[in-house]
Amino acid sequence: MQPLLSIVVPCFNEEEMIPIFYDYLENIPLPLNREYIFVNDGSKDNSLQQMKRLKQLDPSHVHYVSFSRNFGKEAGIYAGLQYAAGDFVVLMDVDLQDPPELLPEMFNILTTTDYDCVGTRRLTREGEPPIRSFFSKKFYQVINKISQTEIVDGARDYRMMTRQMVDAILQMTEYNRFSKGIFSWVGFNTKYLPYNNIERKAGETSWSFWQLLLYALDGITSFSTVPLTLSSVLGFILFILAIVLGIFFLIRTLLFGNPTSGWTSLIVIILFVSGSQLFSLGILGKYLSHIYLESKKRPLFIVKESDIRNKDRH
């Protein structure tokens, strides 16, 4: 009996791409059975209707899970992995920027080597705004310097994993999720396949620059406590600087008096110190917000509708 491949596809407002994606994947030859797990992340368009249409056309292979509202891509990824029953599981974006042509090679690597995961990484970012490419590159440089969890530059969520690795990921039930870091943190042998950037086949991305920036900050605070250390170091430096400046101004006053023109330097110091304090409080607040959300023990997602009755099928 052929092994089963679960293709997990989180979707948000992708009514145009869902049928295109399905037709494209069906033309990729794979020596194993397959199932599609489409996760509707609170779409406002007809994405769910497209999933149901595919379910009617191919009831034995197409499945869908629909959230009660938009919970974010991370929740969509976790839900898809939770509902997947395959011996192997691949995570893909529906926009076909993840080249399906790599699937046979991924499967071959997993079945002929000791790798547990085959991931992908982009060699180029052609078609992206230059400012987004710049900050993306800097993000990987920063997080790999301050975190013990290595995240490969250009790594995508697109990857094929063994059931053992998927089960390990599902054990991490944290509310604040950063999947690229989680994939690396759980370990397992991973091989990366490089490819050049591919533009969307249809539709528009739902990720704005601001959303990507917030996502990057979540990634940094989820897998590194270095910002807290930097905040403490900055406070110590400012404390020493305040003492040095206090001694300097005391000596200057004793020798030359107290000229009223010193208000400029005073304002600069106040702004510098207060700005640094607010910056440090912002870092502390980010970590506290993670603790606050984790302590609520809220579910990562709420399913409103699904054709899969038992999510623990594996």
C-alpha positions as a Markdown table, in Angstrom:
| # | Residue | x | y | z |
|---|---|---|---|---|
| 1 | Met | 0.0 | 0.0 | 0.0 |
| 2 | Gln | 1.4 | 3.4 | -1.0 |
| 3 | Pro | 2.1 | 5.9 | 1.8 |
| 4 | Leu | -0.1 | 8.9 | 2.3 |
| 5 | Leu | 1.0 | 12.5 | 1.7 |
| 6 | Ser | -1.0 | 15.2 | 3.4 |
| 7 | Ile | -0.8 | 18.6 | 1.6 |
| 8 | Val | -1.6 | 21.3 | 4.1 |
| 9 | Val | -2.7 | 24.6 | 2.5 |
| 10 | Pro | -3.6 | 27.6 | 4.8 |
| 11 | Cys | -5.8 | 30.1 | 2.8 |
| 12 | Phe | -7.0 | 33.6 | 3.5 |
| 13 | Asn | -9.0 | 35.3 | 0.7 |
| 14 | Glu | -7.6 | 33.0 | -2.0 |
| 15 | Glu | -10.8 | 32.1 | -4.1 |
| 16 | Glu | -8.9 | 32.7 | -7.3 |
| 17 | Met | -5.9 | 30.6 | -6.4 |
| 18 | Ile | -7.6 | 27.5 | -4.8 |
| 19 | Pro | -8.8 | 25.8 | -8.0 |
| 20 | Ile | -5.6 | 26.8 | -9.9 |
| 21 | Phe | -3.5 | 25.3 | -7.1 |
| 22 | Tyr | -5.5 | 22.1 | -7.0 |
| 23 | Asp | -5.3 | 21.6 | -10.8 |
| 24 | Tyr | -1.6 | 22.3 | -10.8 |
| 25 | Leu | -0.8 | 19.9 | -8.0 |
| 26 | Glu | -2.9 | 17.1 | -9.6 |
| 27 | Asn | -0.5 | 17.2 | -12.6 |
| 28 | Ile | 2.6 | 16.6 | -10.4 |
| 29 | Pro | 3.4 | 12.9 | -10.5 |
| 30 | Leu | 4.0 | 11.4 | -7.0 |
| 31 | Pro | 4.4 | 7.7 | -6.1 |
| 32 | Leu | 2.1 | 8.0 | -3.1 |
| 33 | Asn | -1.5 | 8.7 | -2.3 |
| 34 | Arg | -2.3 | 12.3 | -1.4 |
| 35 | Glu | -4.9 | 14.3 | 0.5 |
| 36 | Tyr | -5.4 | 18.0 | 0.5 |
| 37 | Ile | -6.1 | 19.8 | 3.8 |
| 38 | Phe | -7.3 | 23.3 | 2.9 |
| 39 | Val | -7.6 | 25.6 | 6.0 |
| 40 | Asn | -9.9 | 28.6 | 5.5 |
| 41 | Asp | -8.6 | 31.2 | 7.9 |
| 42 | Gly | -11.7 | 33.4 | 8.1 |
| 43 | Ser | -11.7 | 34.4 | 4.5 |
| 44 | Lys | -14.1 | 37.2 | 3.5 |
| 45 | Asp | -14.4 | 36.0 | -0.1 |
| 46 | Asn | -15.6 | 32.7 | -1.6 |
| 47 | Ser | -12.6 | 30.7 | -0.6 |
| 48 | Leu | -14.7 | 28.3 | 1.5 |
| 49 | Gln | -17.1 | 27.8 | -1.4 |
| 50 | Gln | -14.2 | 26.9 | -3.7 |
| 51 | Met | -13.0 | 24.4 | -1.1 |
| 52 | Lys | -16.4 | 22.8 | -0.9 |
| 53 | Arg | -16.6 | 22.6 | -4.7 |
| 54 | Leu | -13.3 | 20.8 | -4.8 |
| 55 | Lys | -14.6 | 18.5 | -2.1 |
| 56 | Gln | -17.6 | 17.6 | -4.3 |
| 57 | Leu | -15.4 | 16.9 | -7.3 |
| 58 | Asp | -12.8 | 14.9 | -5.3 |
| 59 | Pro | -14.4 | 13.8 | -2.1 |
| 60 | Ser | -11.9 | 11.1 | -1.2 |
| 61 | His | -8.8 | 13.4 | -1.4 |
| 62 | Val | -10.0 | 16.9 | -0.6 |
| 63 | His | -10.7 | 18.1 | 2.9 |
| 64 | Tyr | -11.3 | 21.5 | 4.4 |
| 65 | Val | -11.3 | 23.1 | 7.8 |
| 66 | Ser | -12.9 | 26.5 | 8.2 |
| 67 | Phe | -12.2 | 28.9 | 11.2 |
| 68 | Ser | -14.9 | 31.0 | 12.9 |
| 69 | Arg | -12.8 | 34.1 | 12.1 |
| 70 | Asn | -9.3 | 35.0 | 11.0 |
| 71 | Phe | -6.8 | 33.6 | 13.5 |
| 72 | Gly | -3.6 | 34.2 | 11.4 |
| 73 | Lys | -1.4 | 32.0 | 9.3 |
| 74 | Glu | 0.4 | 30.4 | 12.3 |
| 75 | Ala | -3.0 | 29.1 | 13.5 |
| 76 | Gly | -3.7 | 27.8 | 10.0 |
| 77 | Ile | -0.4 | 26.0 | 9.9 |
| 78 | Tyr | -1.0 | 24.3 | 13.3 |
| 79 | Ala | -4.6 | 23.3 | 12.4 |
| 80 | Gly | -3.5 | 21.8 | 9.1 |
| 81 | Leu | -0.8 | 19.8 | 10.7 |
| 82 | Gln | -3.2 | 18.7 | 13.4 |
| 83 | Tyr | -5.8 | 17.5 | 10.9 |
| 84 | Ala | -3.3 | 15.8 | 8.6 |
| 85 | Ala | -3.2 | 12.0 | 8.6 |
| 86 | Gly | -0.4 | 11.4 | 6.2 |
| 87 | Asp | 2.8 | 9.4 | 6.7 |
| 88 | Phe | 4.4 | 12.5 | 5.2 |
| 89 | Val | 3.1 | 16.1 | 5.4 |
| 90 | Val | 4.0 | 19.0 | 3.2 |
| 91 | Leu | 3.1 | 22.6 | 4.0 |
| 92 | Met | 2.5 | 24.9 | 1.1 |
| 93 | Asp | 1.2 | 28.3 | 0.2 |
| 94 | Val | -1.7 | 28.3 | -2.2 |
| 95 | Asp | -0.2 | 31.1 | -4.4 |
| 96 | Leu | 2.2 | 28.6 | -6.1 |
| 97 | Gln | 5.2 | 30.7 | -5.1 |
| 98 | Asp | 6.2 | 27.4 | -3.5 |
| 99 | Pro | 7.2 | 25.4 | -6.6 |
| 100 | Pro | 5.3 | 22.0 | -6.6 |
| 101 | Glu | 7.9 | 20.6 | -9.0 |
| 102 | Leu | 10.1 | 20.1 | -6.0 |
| 103 | Leu | 7.7 | 17.6 | -4.4 |
| 104 | Pro | 9.1 | 14.4 | -6.1 |
| 105 | Glu | 12.6 | 15.4 | -5.1 |
| 106 | Met | 11.5 | 16.1 | -1.5 |
| 107 | Phe | 9.9 | 12.7 | -1.2 |
| 108 | Asn | 12.8 | 10.9 | -2.8 |
| 109 | Ile | 15.2 | 12.5 | -0.3 |
| 110 | Leu | 13.0 | 11.6 | 2.7 |
| 111 | Thr | 12.7 | 7.9 | 1.6 |
| 112 | Thr | 16.3 | 7.3 | 0.5 |
| 113 | Thr | 18.3 | 9.3 | 3.2 |
| 114 | Asp | 18.2 | 9.8 | 6.9 |
| 115 | Tyr | 16.7 | 13.3 | 6.6 |
| 116 | Asp | 13.4 | 13.9 | 8.5 |
| 117 | Cys | 12.5 | 17.2 | 6.7 |
| 118 | Val | 13.2 | 18.8 | 3.3 |
| 119 | Gly | 12.7 | 22.5 | 3.4 |
| 120 | Thr | 13.1 | 25.2 | 0.8 |
| 121 | Arg | 14.9 | 28.5 | 0.7 |
| 122 | Arg | 14.8 | 31.4 | -1.8 |
| 123 | Leu | 18.0 | 32.4 | -3.5 |
| 124 | Thr | 16.6 | 35.7 | -4.8 |
| 125 | Arg | 13.8 | 38.0 | -3.9 |
| 126 | Glu | 13.1 | 39.3 | -7.4 |
| 127 | Gly | 9.7 | 40.9 | -7.6 |
| 128 | Glu | 9.6 | 42.1 | -4.0 |
| 129 | Pro | 9.9 | 45.8 | -3.0 |
| 130 | Pro | 13.6 | 46.5 | -2.2 |
| 131 | Ile | 12.8 | 47.7 | 1.3 |
| 132 | Arg | 11.1 | 44.4 | 2.1 |
| 133 | Ser | 14.0 | 42.4 | 0.8 |
| 134 | Phe | 16.4 | 44.6 | 2.8 |
| 135 | Phe | 14.6 | 44.2 | 6.1 |
| 136 | Ser | 14.1 | 40.5 | 5.5 |
| 137 | Lys | 17.8 | 39.9 | 5.1 |
| 138 | Lys | 18.6 | 42.0 | 8.2 |
| 139 | Phe | 16.0 | 40.0 | 10.2 |
| 140 | Tyr | 17.8 | 36.7 | 9.5 |
| 141 | Gln | 21.1 | 38.3 | 10.3 |
| 142 | Val | 19.9 | 39.6 | 13.6 |
| 143 | Ile | 17.9 | 36.6 | 14.8 |
| 144 | Asn | 20.8 | 34.2 | 14.0 |
| 145 | Lys | 23.2 | 36.3 | 16.1 |
| 146 | Ile | 20.9 | 36.6 | 19.2 |
| 147 | Ser | 19.2 | 33.2 | 19.1 |
| 148 | Gln | 20.5 | 29.7 | 19.7 |
| 149 | Thr | 17.9 | 28.5 | 17.2 |
| 150 | Glu | 19.3 | 28.8 | 13.7 |
| 151 | Ile | 16.9 | 30.0 | 11.1 |
| 152 | Val | 18.2 | 29.7 | 7.5 |
| 153 | Asp | 18.2 | 32.9 | 5.5 |
| 154 | Gly | 15.4 | 32.8 | 2.9 |
| 155 | Ala | 13.8 | 29.7 | 4.5 |
| 156 | Arg | 10.2 | 29.2 | 3.5 |
| 157 | Asp | 7.4 | 27.4 | 5.4 |
| 158 | Tyr | 7.2 | 25.2 | 2.3 |
| 159 | Arg | 8.7 | 21.8 | 3.5 |
| 160 | Met | 7.9 | 18.1 | 3.5 |
| 161 | Met | 8.2 | 16.3 | 6.9 |
| 162 | Thr | 8.0 | 12.8 | 8.3 |
| 163 | Arg | 5.2 | 11.9 | 10.6 |
| 164 | Gln | 7.6 | 11.8 | 13.5 |
| 165 | Met | 8.7 | 15.4 | 13.0 |
| 166 | Val | 5.0 | 16.6 | 12.6 |
| 167 | Asp | 4.1 | 14.9 | 15.9 |
| 168 | Ala | 7.0 | 16.7 | 17.6 |
| 169 | Ile | 5.8 | 20.1 | 16.3 |
| 170 | Leu | 2.2 | 19.4 | 17.5 |
| 171 | Gln | 3.5 | 18.9 | 21.0 |
| 172 | Met | 4.5 | 22.6 | 21.0 |
| 173 | Thr | 1.1 | 24.1 | 21.8 |
| 174 | Glu | 2.3 | 27.6 | 22.6 |
| 175 | Tyr | 0.0 | 30.5 | 21.7 |
| 176 | Asn | 2.6 | 32.8 | 20.3 |
| 177 | Arg | 3.9 | 30.8 | 17.4 |
| 178 | Phe | 6.7 | 31.4 | 14.9 |
| 179 | Ser | 6.8 | 28.3 | 12.8 |
| 180 | Lys | 10.2 | 28.9 | 11.1 |
| 181 | Gly | 11.8 | 28.9 | 14.6 |
| 182 | Ile | 9.7 | 25.9 | 15.8 |
| 183 | Phe | 10.7 | 23.8 | 12.7 |
| 184 | Ser | 14.3 | 24.4 | 13.7 |
| 185 | Trp | 13.9 | 24.1 | 17.4 |
| 186 | Val | 12.4 | 20.6 | 17.4 |
| 187 | Gly | 15.6 | 19.4 | 15.7 |
| 188 | Phe | 15.6 | 16.5 | 13.2 |
| 189 | Asn | 17.8 | 16.3 | 10.2 |
| 190 | Thr | 16.8 | 18.9 | 7.6 |
| 191 | Lys | 17.9 | 19.5 | 4.0 |
| 192 | Tyr | 17.2 | 22.7 | 2.2 |
| 193 | Leu | 16.5 | 23.0 | -1.5 |
| 194 | Pro | 17.3 | 26.4 | -3.1 |
| 195 | Tyr | 15.2 | 28.0 | -5.7 |
| 196 | Asn | 14.7 | 31.4 | -7.4 |
| 197 | Asn | 11.7 | 33.5 | -6.3 |
| 198 | Ile | 8.5 | 32.9 | -8.1 |
| 199 | Glu | 5.7 | 35.5 | -8.3 |
| 200 | Arg | 2.0 | 34.7 | -7.6 |
| 201 | Lys | -0.1 | 33.2 | -10.3 |
| 202 | Ala | -3.1 | 35.2 | -9.4 |
| 203 | Gly | -4.6 | 37.4 | -6.6 |
| 204 | Glu | -2.7 | 39.6 | -4.2 |
| 205 | Thr | -0.7 | 38.9 | -1.0 |
| 206 | Ser | -2.4 | 39.6 | 2.3 |
| 207 | Trp | 0.9 | 40.4 | 4.0 |
| 208 | Ser | 1.7 | 44.1 | 4.3 |
| 209 | Phe | 5.1 | 45.4 | 5.3 |
| 210 | Trp | 3.8 | 46.3 | 8.8 |
| 211 | Gln | 2.4 | 42.8 | 9.3 |
| 212 | Leu | 5.7 | 41.3 | 8.3 |
| 213 | Leu | 7.6 | 43.6 | 10.7 |
| 214 | Leu | 5.3 | 42.6 | 13.6 |
| 215 | Tyr | 5.8 | 39.0 | 12.6 |
| 216 | Ala | 9.5 | 39.4 | 12.7 |
| 217 | Leu | 9.4 | 41.0 | 16.1 |
| 218 | Asp | 7.3 | 38.0 | 17.3 |
| 219 | Gly | 10.0 | 35.7 | 16.0 |
| 220 | Ile | 12.8 | 37.5 | 17.7 |
| 221 | Thr | 11.0 | 37.6 | 21.1 |
| 222 | Ser | 9.8 | 34.0 | 20.8 |
| 223 | Phe | 13.3 | 32.6 | 20.3 |
| 224 | Ser | 15.7 | 35.0 | 22.1 |
| 225 | Thr | 16.0 | 36.8 | 25.4 |
| 226 | Val | 18.9 | 38.9 | 24.2 |
| 227 | Pro | 16.7 | 42.0 | 23.8 |
| 228 | Leu | 16.0 | 41.8 | 27.5 |
| 229 | Thr | 19.8 | 41.6 | 28.2 |
| 230 | Leu | 20.4 | 44.6 | 25.8 |
| 231 | Ser | 17.7 | 46.5 | 27.7 |
| 232 | Ser | 19.5 | 45.9 | 31.0 |
| 233 | Val | 22.9 | 46.8 | 29.5 |
| 234 | Leu | 21.5 | 50.0 | 28.1 |
| 235 | Gly | 20.1 | 50.9 | 31.5 |
| 236 | Phe | 23.5 | 50.3 | 33.1 |
| 237 | Ile | 25.3 | 52.3 | 30.5 |
| 238 | Leu | 22.9 | 55.2 | 31.0 |
| 239 | Phe | 23.4 | 55.0 | 34.8 |
| 240 | Ile | 27.2 | 55.3 | 34.5 |
| 241 | Leu | 26.8 | 58.1 | 31.9 |
| 242 | Ala | 24.5 | 59.9 | 34.3 |
| 243 | Ile | 27.1 | 59.7 | 37.1 |
| 244 | Val | 29.9 | 60.9 | 34.8 |
| 245 | Leu | 27.8 | 63.8 | 33.5 |
| 246 | Gly | 26.8 | 64.7 | 37.0 |
| 247 | Ile | 30.5 | 64.9 | 38.1 |
| 248 | Phe | 31.3 | 66.8 | 34.9 |
| 249 | Phe | 28.6 | 69.4 | 35.4 |
| 250 | Leu | 29.5 | 69.7 | 39.2 |
| 251 | Ile | 33.1 | 70.5 | 38.4 |
| 252 | Arg | 32.1 | 72.9 | 35.6 |
| 253 | Thr | 29.8 | 74.8 | 37.9 |
| 254 | Leu | 32.4 | 75.1 | 40.6 |
| 255 | Leu | 35.0 | 76.4 | 38.1 |
| 256 | Phe | 32.9 | 78.5 | 35.7 |
| 257 | Gly | 29.6 | 79.0 | 37.5 |
| 258 | Asn | 26.2 | 77.9 | 36.2 |
| 259 | Pro | 25.4 | 79.5 | 32.9 |
| 260 | Thr | 21.8 | 79.5 | 31.8 |
| 261 | Ser | 22.8 | 78.4 | 28.3 |
| 262 | Gly | 23.1 | 74.8 | 29.6 |
| 263 | Trp | 19.4 | 74.1 | 29.0 |
| 264 | Thr | 20.2 | 72.7 | 25.6 |
| 265 | Ser | 22.4 | 69.9 | 26.9 |
| 266 | Leu | 19.9 | 69.3 | 29.6 |
| 267 | Ile | 17.0 | 68.8 | 27.2 |
| 268 | Val | 19.2 | 66.5 | 25.0 |
| 269 | Ile | 20.0 | 64.4 | 28.0 |
| 270 | Ile | 16.4 | 64.2 | 29.2 |
| 271 | Leu | 15.2 | 63.2 | 25.7 |
| 272 | Phe | 18.0 | 60.6 | 25.4 |
| 273 | Val | 17.4 | 59.0 | 28.8 |
| 274 | Ser | 13.6 | 59.0 | 28.6 |
| 275 | Gly | 13.7 | 57.7 | 25.0 |
| 276 | Ser | 16.0 | 54.8 | 26.1 |
| 277 | Gln | 13.7 | 54.1 | 29.1 |
| 278 | Leu | 10.6 | 53.9 | 26.8 |
| 279 | Phe | 12.5 | 51.7 | 24.4 |
| 280 | Ser | 13.4 | 49.3 | 27.2 |
| 281 | Leu | 9.9 | 49.3 | 28.6 |
| 282 | Gly | 8.7 | 48.5 | 25.1 |
| 283 | Ile | 10.9 | 45.4 | 25.0 |
| 284 | Leu | 9.7 | 44.3 | 28.5 |
| 285 | Gly | 6.1 | 44.9 | 27.4 |
| 286 | Lys | 6.6 | 42.7 | 24.4 |
| 287 | Tyr | 7.7 | 39.8 | 26.6 |
| 288 | Leu | 5.0 | 40.5 | 29.1 |
| 289 | Ser | 2.4 | 40.4 | 26.4 |
| 290 | His | 3.6 | 36.9 | 25.4 |
| 291 | Ile | 3.3 | 35.8 | 29.0 |
| 292 | Tyr | -0.2 | 37.4 | 29.3 |
| 293 | Leu | -1.5 | 35.6 | 26.2 |
| 294 | Glu | 0.0 | 32.3 | 27.2 |
| 295 | Ser | -1.5 | 32.5 | 30.6 |
| 296 | Lys | -5.0 | 32.8 | 29.2 |
| 297 | Lys | -4.8 | 29.3 | 27.7 |
| 298 | Arg | -7.0 | 30.3 | 24.8 |
| 299 | Pro | -7.2 | 27.9 | 21.9 |
| 300 | Leu | -5.1 | 28.7 | 18.8 |
| 301 | Phe | -8.1 | 28.5 | 16.6 |
| 302 | Ile | -11.9 | 27.7 | 16.7 |
| 303 | Val | -13.3 | 25.5 | 13.9 |
| 304 | Lys | -16.7 | 26.6 | 12.6 |
| 305 | Glu | -17.0 | 24.0 | 9.9 |
| 306 | Ser | -15.1 | 21.0 | 8.6 |
| 307 | Asp | -15.6 | 17.8 | 6.6 |
| 308 | Ile | -13.2 | 16.0 | 8.9 |
| 309 | Arg | -14.9 | 14.8 | 12.0 |
| 310 | Asn | -11.9 | 13.4 | 13.9 |
| 311 | Lys | -8.9 | 15.6 | 13.9 |
| 312 | Asp | -6.7 | 12.9 | 15.6 |
| 313 | Arg | -6.8 | 10.6 | 12.6 |
| 314 | His | -3.2 | 9.6 | 12.8 |
